Amino acid sequence: MRLAVFGANGPTGRLLTGQALAAGHRVTAVTRQPHALPPPRRCRGGRRLPERRRRDVPGG
């Protein structure tokens, strides 16, 4: 199964991510601090939303 965990650096996110990986699932961790994720990891992104799209995102 492919999963996305938002807030993967927090206590609950780390727990969920670890359990999912141990069960053999493929996990995408969504976080503001990818450098703080424990291995194994592959980082992608780091893009900020363009200003014209930011207004469409709640809290953006």
N, C-alpha and C positions, 0 to 999 in steps of 0.2 A: 504494500500500500504506500502511496505517496502522501505525505503529510506536510503541512505548513504550521509551524509553531511561532506565534507572535509573542514577543517578550521572552525570547529564548534565553536571555541572560539572567532573568529573575529566578527566584527559588522554584516556583512552580514550572516555569518554562524549562529549566535545566532538568528537573525531574522527569517531565513528559518527554523531552528530547532523548534523555538517556534510556528510558524505558522503550521508546519507539525504536531506537537504534538497536538495542539488545534483542528486540523481537524481530529484527531483520527488515524493518521498514526503511524507506528512503525519506529523509527529513530535510525540509528547507527551513532553516532558522531565520526568522525575520527579526532583526535587531538594529538598534542605532549604534551599537559598539561591536562590530564583527571581530575586532582584534581580541576581544575578551572571551570569545568562544573557545572551549577546549577542543583539542584535536579529536577525531579527524574533522577537517573543515576545508572547504573551498569557498572562497569569498568572491561574490559577484556584486556588481552594483556600485553603491556609493554615489549614486546620482541624486541630486536634489530636483524637486519638481520645478519646472519652469514657472515663472511668475503667473503666466496666463492660465496655467492648470491649477495652481495653488488655491485659487479662489473656489475651485470645484470640490476641494477636499475638506471635509469637516475638520476644523481646528488648524487648517493650513495657513 
